């Protein structure tokens, strides 16, 4: 990793001290600003984070141009960023489900940010600037800029990658997103170390946030009922694992594009082995977890646009929490899932925008004697002849 011209002014212990100071300010000043000033407090939080990094550089008298190295980005670099980001995101999403499985109480964090950001009446462009672009610049300035630079004097790059990934995770103060943000932070740190170009991670960070903002914005704008309950049992965890089995291969493909000098043929072989293992483990978990299922169904979807498909009715013999998981694959359509009782009253539901594969899950408390029906409504698009579904209620 490339060192600063006056690297002796920055030491690893300073990175820990800087992060400690940042967290102290974040948990006091920044949290207070967001609670009392809303969106304005969020903007000031991001600016303050970047400001802390800049002030640190000025105090230590190091060149900001070296702490925040910016270079021209080639088309190959950009393509590699996109593919690598997709692979990292898929793996990180799986980590969220694993965390929810190990720590069920953490699942309540899902959806808490939605009302804070998307029920204020802001337009899409202001939201993209505030929630995507601003964090992409300010958070990278601190984490992959000032904090990473304190570790540039080390010979072992993996220490810097792990420490910066850990800092990024802790800064988000979330059990559910902890592994997710750790992986993203570590991958971003690795990219800056290898390419010495923080502009790459600023773009990747902004792209990731932009995707989330766009999906959430149109969801809230259209008053779509969103399923934010991601309670996970063994069968649904297996379903997620099997569905995302290709993520390691996408990750390695992105890494090859962005960092061809570090790529080796065995990396694809390793990714293939991991993908195969994920698929096998996923299938085993689904089979083992579905042993006490009250209802299972799978097969071709065979639906036309506007059609409603019923997967059958299920009589509930025991009052408890039931997990409902529906997977649709091989389709490029939009659907709505609705679970109703014998009086046609809605128990739960949500929309599915399928691009090859999509998963809907919900955990609901159902009383003894109820008869529930799972219906799927094709909103738009043609599911296609090869579309398949798999439904588990347990």
Secondary structure, 3 states (H helix, E strand, C coil): CCCCCCHHHCCHHHHHHHHHHHHHHHHHHHHHHHHHHCHHHHHHHHHHHHHHHHHHHHHHCCCHHHHCCCCCCCHHHHHHHHHHHHHHHHHHHHHHHHHHHHCHHHHHHCCHHHHHHHCCCCCHHHHHHHHHHHHHHHHHHHHHHHHHHCCCCCCCHHHHHHHHHHHHHHHCCCCCCHHHHHHHHHHHHHHHHHHCCHHHHHHHHHHHHHHHHHHHHHHHHCCCCCCCCCCCCHHHHHHHHHHCCCHHHHHHHHHHHHCHHHCCHHHHHHHHHHHHHHHHHHHHHHHHHHHHCCEEEEEECCCCCCCEEEEEEEECCCCEEEEEEEEEECCCCEEEEEEECCCCCEEEEEEEECCCEEEEEEEEEECCCCEEEEEEEEEECCCCCCCEEEEEEC
